[in-house]
Structure formats: structure tokens, C-alpha cells
Amino acid sequence: METKKSPYVMYWIILGVGILSFAMPFFQEYGIITTLILTFLCSVFSWAIAIGLEKRNYMYLSVLLLVSPWLFLLSRHFIN
């Protein structure tokens, strides 16, 4: 039985790009808009790959990536 690792590698690359997009607000004036768009796209694509892999834990991580920019904005609002 041959295992294919390319969907797993693509999943982690897409998820990593989504997480790294949180650096945008620190370098650009309107970087939070870029972060919202990029994390939304990365979470949708990683969620689709997780459904194809039938991995429930990966689906949870994708949903957390979808919600995380909103939590980031909420935390910045309460901190300032």
C-alpha cells in the first residue's frame, strides 16, 4: 500500500502561509485587510484538503485559522 504525502505537505504549507500572514499588520498600514483575506483563503483551501484527507483534526485547525483573525482584532481592541 502506497501512501501519498503530497496532500499533507500542501495542507501544512497552506496552513503555514495563513499563520504567517499575521505578520502583515506590523509591516503595512492596512495589513489587517491583507491578513483577513489571506487567512480566509488559506483556511478554505486547507479545509478542502482536510475533507479530502478525511482528517477531522485538520478540519478543526482550518476552522481555527478562519476564526483567528477575528480573535486577533478583538484582542487588539481590548488591549488598546
Rosetta constraint file for C-alpha pairs under 8 A:
AtomPair CA 5 CA 9 HARMONIC 6.26 0.50
AtomPair CA 6 CA 10 HARMONIC 6.06 0.50
AtomPair CA 7 CA 11 HARMONIC 6.02 0.50
AtomPair CA 7 CA 49 HARMONIC 6.88 0.50
AtomPair CA 7 CA 53 HARMONIC 7.60 0.50
AtomPair CA 8 CA 12 HARMONIC 6.33 0.50
AtomPair CA 9 CA 13 HARMONIC 6.16 0.50
AtomPair CA 10 CA 14 HARMONIC 6.08 0.50
AtomPair CA 11 CA 15 HARMONIC 6.10 0.50
AtomPair CA 11 CA 46 HARMONIC 5.43 0.50
AtomPair CA 11 CA 49 HARMONIC 6.38 0.50
AtomPair CA 11 CA 50 HARMONIC 7.42 0.50
AtomPair CA 12 CA 16 HARMONIC 5.87 0.50
AtomPair CA 13 CA 17 HARMONIC 6.21 0.50
AtomPair CA 14 CA 18 HARMONIC 6.32 0.50
AtomPair CA 14 CA 42 HARMONIC 5.67 0.50
AtomPair CA 14 CA 43 HARMONIC 7.89 0.50
AtomPair CA 14 CA 45 HARMONIC 7.50 0.50
AtomPair CA 14 CA 46 HARMONIC 6.24 0.50
AtomPair CA 15 CA 19 HARMONIC 6.31 0.50
AtomPair CA 15 CA 42 HARMONIC 6.28 0.50
AtomPair CA 15 CA 43 HARMONIC 6.94 0.50
AtomPair CA 15 CA 46 HARMONIC 6.41 0.50
AtomPair CA 15 CA 62 HARMONIC 7.43 0.50
AtomPair CA 15 CA 65 HARMONIC 7.76 0.50
AtomPair CA 16 CA 20 HARMONIC 6.06 0.50
AtomPair CA 17 CA 21 HARMONIC 6.18 0.50
AtomPair CA 17 CA 42 HARMONIC 7.23 0.50
AtomPair CA 18 CA 22 HARMONIC 7.63 0.50
AtomPair CA 18 CA 38 HARMONIC 6.26 0.50
AtomPair CA 18 CA 39 HARMONIC 4.70 0.50
AtomPair CA 18 CA 42 HARMONIC 5.38 0.50
AtomPair CA 18 CA 43 HARMONIC 7.11 0.50
AtomPair CA 18 CA 65 HARMONIC 7.19 0.50
AtomPair CA 19 CA 39 HARMONIC 7.30 0.50
AtomPair CA 19 CA 65 HARMONIC 7.40 0.50
AtomPair CA 21 CA 34 HARMONIC 7.76 0.50
AtomPair CA 21 CA 35 HARMONIC 5.35 0.50
AtomPair CA 21 CA 38 HARMONIC 6.70 0.50
AtomPair CA 21 CA 39 HARMONIC 6.88 0.50
AtomPair CA 22 CA 32 HARMONIC 7.89 0.50
AtomPair CA 22 CA 35 HARMONIC 5.98 0.50
AtomPair CA 22 CA 69 HARMONIC 7.89 0.50
AtomPair CA 23 CA 27 HARMONIC 7.01 0.50
AtomPair CA 24 CA 28 HARMONIC 5.99 0.50
AtomPair CA 24 CA 31 HARMONIC 4.76 0.50
AtomPair CA 24 CA 32 HARMONIC 6.70 0.50
AtomPair CA 24 CA 34 HARMONIC 7.05 0.50
AtomPair CA 24 CA 35 HARMONIC 6.37 0.50
AtomPair CA 25 CA 29 HARMONIC 6.63 0.50
AtomPair CA 25 CA 30 HARMONIC 6.63 0.50
AtomPair CA 25 CA 31 HARMONIC 4.02 0.50
AtomPair CA 25 CA 32 HARMONIC 5.10 0.50
AtomPair CA 25 CA 35 HARMONIC 7.39 0.50
AtomPair CA 26 CA 31 HARMONIC 7.24 0.50
AtomPair CA 27 CA 31 HARMONIC 7.07 0.50
AtomPair CA 30 CA 34 HARMONIC 7.32 0.50
AtomPair CA 31 CA 35 HARMONIC 6.16 0.50
AtomPair CA 32 CA 36 HARMONIC 6.08 0.50
AtomPair CA 33 CA 37 HARMONIC 6.32 0.50
AtomPair CA 34 CA 38 HARMONIC 5.94 0.50
AtomPair CA 35 CA 39 HARMONIC 5.85 0.50
AtomPair CA 35 CA 69 HARMONIC 7.18 0.50
AtomPair CA 36 CA 40 HARMONIC 6.04 0.50
AtomPair CA 36 CA 69 HARMONIC 6.12 0.50
AtomPair CA 37 CA 41 HARMONIC 6.26 0.50
AtomPair CA 38 CA 42 HARMONIC 6.05 0.50
AtomPair CA 39 CA 43 HARMONIC 5.86 0.50
AtomPair CA 39 CA 65 HARMONIC 6.57 0.50
AtomPair CA 39 CA 66 HARMONIC 6.30 0.50
AtomPair CA 39 CA 69 HARMONIC 7.36 0.50
AtomPair CA 40 CA 44 HARMONIC 6.19 0.50
AtomPair CA 40 CA 65 HARMONIC 7.75 0.50
AtomPair CA 40 CA 66 HARMONIC 5.59 0.50
AtomPair CA 41 CA 45 HARMONIC 6.24 0.50
AtomPair CA 42 CA 46 HARMONIC 5.94 0.50
AtomPair CA 43 CA 47 HARMONIC 5.83 0.50
AtomPair CA 43 CA 62 HARMONIC 4.94 0.50
AtomPair CA 43 CA 63 HARMONIC 6.69 0.50
AtomPair CA 43 CA 65 HARMONIC 5.71 0.50
AtomPair CA 43 CA 66 HARMONIC 5.42 0.50
AtomPair CA 44 CA 48 HARMONIC 6.24 0.50
AtomPair CA 44 CA 62 HARMONIC 7.27 0.50
AtomPair CA 44 CA 66 HARMONIC 7.72 0.50
AtomPair CA 45 CA 49 HARMONIC 6.33 0.50
AtomPair CA 46 CA 50 HARMONIC 6.09 0.50
AtomPair CA 46 CA 59 HARMONIC 7.84 0.50
AtomPair CA 46 CA 62 HARMONIC 5.98 0.50
AtomPair CA 47 CA 51 HARMONIC 6.19 0.50
AtomPair CA 47 CA 58 HARMONIC 7.35 0.50
AtomPair CA 47 CA 59 HARMONIC 5.43 0.50
AtomPair CA 47 CA 62 HARMONIC 5.25 0.50
AtomPair CA 47 CA 63 HARMONIC 7.33 0.50
AtomPair CA 48 CA 52 HARMONIC 6.33 0.50
AtomPair CA 49 CA 53 HARMONIC 6.18 0.50
AtomPair CA 50 CA 54 HARMONIC 5.88 0.50
AtomPair CA 50 CA 55 HARMONIC 5.56 0.50
AtomPair CA 50 CA 56 HARMONIC 7.27 0.50
AtomPair CA 50 CA 58 HARMONIC 5.51 0.50
AtomPair CA 50 CA 59 HARMONIC 5.46 0.50
AtomPair CA 51 CA 55 HARMONIC 6.60 0.50
AtomPair CA 51 CA 56 HARMONIC 7.79 0.50
AtomPair CA 51 CA 59 HARMONIC 6.94 0.50
AtomPair CA 55 CA 59 HARMONIC 6.55 0.50
AtomPair CA 56 CA 60 HARMONIC 6.41 0.50
AtomPair CA 57 CA 61 HARMONIC 6.41 0.50
AtomPair CA 58 CA 62 HARMONIC 6.25 0.50
AtomPair CA 59 CA 63 HARMONIC 6.30 0.50
AtomPair CA 60 CA 64 HARMONIC 6.20 0.50
AtomPair CA 61 CA 65 HARMONIC 6.21 0.50
AtomPair CA 62 CA 66 HARMONIC 6.33 0.50
AtomPair CA 63 CA 67 HARMONIC 6.36 0.50
AtomPair CA 64 CA 68 HARMONIC 5.84 0.50
AtomPair CA 65 CA 69 HARMONIC 7.55 0.50
AtomPair CA 67 CA 71 HARMONIC 6.54 0.50
AtomPair CA 68 CA 72 HARMONIC 6.06 0.50
AtomPair CA 69 CA 73 HARMONIC 6.20 0.50
AtomPair CA 70 CA 74 HARMONIC 6.13 0.50
AtomPair CA 71 CA 75 HARMONIC 6.03 0.50
AtomPair CA 72 CA 76 HARMONIC 6.23 0.50
AtomPair CA 73 CA 77 HARMONIC 6.20 0.50
AtomPair CA 74 CA 78 HARMONIC 6.43 0.50
AtomPair CA 75 CA 79 HARMONIC 6.06 0.50
AtomPair CA 76 CA 80 HARMONIC 6.08 0.50
